[in-house]
Amino acid sequence: MKVKRRLSIFIGLVTCSVLLSTGFLSAPAQAQKAIEWRMVVSWTPEFIGVRKMFIPFVEKVNQRAAGKLKISYVGPEAVPPFEQLKPVREGLFDGSFTHSAYHMGEVSVGQGMDLFTATGKERRAAGLNKIVDEAYRKKANVTYLAGIPDGVGYHLMLRNQKIDKADLTGLKIRTSPFYDPMIKALGGAPVRVAGGEIYSALERGVVDGACWPALGALDYKWYEVAKYQVRPRFGDTVYQILVNLDSWNRLPKDLQDLLTQIAIEVEEEGRIATMGSLESDEKELQKRGMDLLALPPKEAEKFLNAFYERSWEELVLKREPEFGPRLKEAVDRMRKK
């Protein structure tokens, strides 16, 4: 009997060992291995969009995915902003936190999302994200996971030139392609300067002014080299979270649903956070010598018309004949409600 018992125990141990080694049984140590994503970000960590939007997104995912998905990221020191879509499209990165202006030569319809003001919830309800996502999937092999509007928009900073008209004739203005139609319409000369070089370009007089989201001058200390913040502000800065389509499709459904839910949360929470920073930033910039320069009402209207009218036509409708008109029509319907 003892011999039979020992033999049974031995056979049982061998059987368990075989089952474990072949994966038929699993122990906690053999739990599902975490999916690891590596993303690329278009700005340095001190930029408010990174602090208030992207980092909270990453922290939420890493916490709530409960070990199933982990996200790490690198910044523009790894890949310059204007070159980031290609490695994401090709799968060298799983995603990016960026802006449509940095890849409008490849996909321009996203520019239209900056040409009106609305919350993330309103944009999704109107089907705008769906149209933009369709374009990115077709043209760039990425999915448009989130479009996070900051509720603040853009502004023009001037080095020391005080203006009282919507006229930039003779002035060299730092732009990205996004600002070009407006600046040209106002008589200015667009100059390409990377975000990290704006300080030195203003300091040395390479440019007379710079366009940028209305939040950022305090982070980058541009108040030391620019005297004026021109008002009115214009547009609604919409930051993007793009995900390589193959990386997205490899995720199980529960993680896709989780990321979508977190994206929706960050679209609302990020907007509230950035809007809450505007007034305090403007006051602090004025304390540090960067004054608000408000155009008279009629000139302000000309200034805004130059942005909205020229930007829709030149950045979206002409460049995106398939998706541009669909987005514009959907935006117009949303605004009429």
C-alpha positions, 0 to 999 in steps of 0.5 A: 500500500505504501508503495502504491501511495508513493507511486500515486504521489509521484505520478501526481507531481509529474502530471502537475509539472507537465501541465504547468510547463505546457500552460494547462495550469497557471499560477499567479506568477504566470498571470497575463504579461503586461502589454508595454506601450512606448509613446512619443510626446511633442513637448517637454514636461514643463509644458502645460498640455503635458502636465495637465492632459497627457501625464494624467492620461498615462497615470490613469491608464497605468493605475486602472489597467491593473498591470495589463497595460503599461505606458512609458514615453519620450519627448521631442529630444527623441524625435522632433515634433514635425517628424513624429507621425511617421514612426507612430504610423510605422509602429516604432512607437505605439502612440503620440501626444501631439498636435495636428499642425505637426503633421498637416502635410500628411493629415490636415483634417485635424486642423478643423478641430481647432477652428471653433470652441466646444467641449470634448463631450460636444465634439463626440456627440456631434460625430466630429471625432468619428470623422477625424478618426476615419481620416487618420485610420485611412491616411496614417494607420493611426486611430484618433483616441482623444482630442483634448480642447483646452478652451483657451486657444491661441495668441500672438506675442510681439517682441516690442512692436505695439499695434492698434490695427489688424495689420502685421505688415513688415513683421516677421512672425514665428509660425507653424503651417497652422498659423500661416493663412492668418499671418499672411492675410494680416500682412506678416511674414511667416518664419519657421522656428521650432518651439524650443528655439522661440526664446532665442529667436525673440531675444536675437530679433530673428522674429518680431513675434510668435504664435503659440497656444495662449498658455505657455509663455510663463512655462518657457519664460518668453516674458523675458523676450516679448513685451505684448500678448495680443488680444483677442485670442483665437481658436481652441487648441486641441491636443491629440492622443494618436495610437498606432492602429496595429497596436490598438487592434492587438489590445483586448476589448476590455483595454480598448474600452478602458482607454476610450473611457479614460480619453473621454475623462481627460478631454473634460478634465484637461479642458477644465484644468487649462481654462483655470490656469489662464487668468492666473497666468495672464496676471503673472505674465503682466507682473513680469512685464508682458502686457495685454495688448487689446485691439479695438473692436473693429480691428479685433473682428478683422483679426478673428475673421482672418483666422477663421475664414482663411484657416477653414479654406486653406488648411481644411477644405482645400487640403482634405476634399474627402473629409474636410467638407464633412467635418465643416458641415458637422461643425456647422450643424453642431453650432446651430443647435 
